[in-house]
């Protein structure tokens, strides 16, 4: 999960996790949740509890999630453009299209120069790659500093031209940092890391 500060004490919440009492107190100490965002249709498990806690927040759905979760009301379907003036000047976004299996929205927090990526780049630490599961992760190229996209997801990008446009947009942001949902983040030189991880496109 990641949080970004917005004007007027608002918060943008990306890929929310389970809302424990401790986490609730920490979030409330920072501000009021205004936007709740899922980066792809796999990261949706805890949207409902966040939406119930902050009923005035806008819920953002990536392509395909509204059909998967008809029980939830989504205010915004994510595209290549941020929704609302409170977000537009702070966070950029782009949709990685061209896959028949899964599309993901990648974000860029301007002030910290941080690219925010859900599943498109996975960089599990060496310590997590143990046993047969670890061997599979290594063979899939998902371990360590050279982590990348799961091979089955790569194969589903039958039309890569649109994905290349999205990748070039991300590289054009020239991010210094990389935040990922799965694995080790990057504190410096993130543009080169992203370029290498997405070279398959």
N, C-alpha and C positions, 0 to 999 in steps of 0.2 A: 504494500500500500504506500501511497505517497500523498502528501498534502501540499498545496501551494496557497499562499496568502493572496487574497484579492482586495480591491479597494473596500473601504468601509467595513473592515473587520470580517470580510467574507472568506470562505474557504472553498477550494476546489479539491475534491477527493477522488483519487484515481485508484481503481481496483481495490475497493474496501475489503478489509478482513473482518473477522468476527468482532462484534462490538461488545467488548468486556466493560465492566464498570471502570476499571483503571484507564482503559483507552478512552472511554467516554469523558472522563474527567480531564484527560490530557487534551483532547480535541476542544472541549469547551473552554479550556484555559487559553487556547489560541484564538478562537473566533467561532463564528456561526457557519455551518455548512450550507453553501449556496448551490453547489454543483456536485453531483455524484456520477462518476464516469466509469464505464466498463470499456476496456480496450479491445476486447473481442468477445465472441459469444461463448467462451469458456470461463471467463472471469465474471460470474454473475451470482455466485452462491449467496453472498451476504447483502445484496442490493436491497432486499425487502426490509431488513431490520434497520438499515440506515435511512431508508425512505420513511419508515414509520417514525423514527426518532426525529427526523427533520422533514416534516411533510411539505414545507414550502420550498425545499430544494428542488432544482431541476434534475431529472434523471436522464442521463445521456446513454443511448444505445448504439453500439457499433452495428455495422451491417449484419443482418441475420438474427440478432438477439431478440428483437420484438416478436418475431414469429416463434422463436423458441420459448419465450416466456410471456405468453398471452395473459398470465395472471398479474403481470406488472404493468403499470402505466408509465410509459416513457414520454418525456416532454420533447426530447430532441433526438433525431437520428444523426449520428456523427457523419461529417463529410470532410472535405479538405479545408473547410473554413470554420473557425471557432464560432460559437453561438453566444451572442450578447456582448455588449461593450465592456463589461467587467472582466471578460476573459480575453477578448481580442487583443488587447495591448500587452498581455502577460504571457499567453501560451499560444504557440502555433501547433498545427496538427496536419497530418496527411494520412490518407487511407492506402494501405498496401493491398491493391486489387489484383485480379488475374488468377486467383486460386479458386478452384471449384469446391474446395473443402472449407477454407477459413480465411476471412479477411481480418486484418488488424489495423487499428488506428494508432499511429505513433505520434507522440507529443514532444514539444520542446518548450522548456521553461526558460524564457529569455534572460531574466535577471541572473540566474545561476548558470546559464549556458548548459543546461542539462537535457539530454535526450532521454525520454521515458518510454521504455519498450517492455511489452508484456511477455509474449512467447516467441517473438520473431528471432530474438537472439537469446540463447541460453548458455550460461557460463558456470556450470556447477564446479565447486571447488574440488581439488584432488581428494580431499578428505571424505567427500561424499560419494566418490566413485569406488565403492567397495563391492566385492563379490561379483556375481553374474550380472546384477543390474548395473554395476559400475562398468563392467566390460562392455555391455550393450551401449551405455552412455558414451564411452570412449569411442567405440566404433561409429557411433552416430555423429561424432564431432561436437559433443555438447559439454566437454569438460575443459576447465582451465581457461587460460587467456585467449586461446584460439577457438573458443566456443562459437557456435553458429546456429542455424535453423535446423530443426529436426528434419531428417532426410525424407520422411513420408510427406511432410508439409511442402518441402521444396518441390517434390515431384508433382504436387497438385497445381503448381503454377504453370498452367498450359499456355497462358498468354502473359509473357514476362515483360512486354514493353511497358505496360502500366506500372508494374512493380519497379522497373528501372527508373521511371519518372519519379516515383515515390522515394526510392533510395537516393536519387540525386537531390531531391528536395531536402532530405534529412542531412546529407553531406553538405549541402549549401548553407544549412544553419551553422555549420562549423562548431558543433558542440564540444565543449571541454570535458564534460562529465557524462557518464552513462549510468542510468538507473534501470535495472532489469528486475523482473519478477522472480526469475529463477537463476540464482547464482550470484557471482561476485560482481559488484558494481565497479565503475572506473572513475577515478578522481581527476585524471589528467590525460590528455591526448585521446579523447574518446572518438574524434572524427576518424582517425586512422584505424581504431579498433572496429568501428562500425563498418568502414569500407572493406576491411578484410573479412569480417563476419558475413557480409552480404555480397561478397564477390561472386558467388554462385549465380546471382541474378543476371 
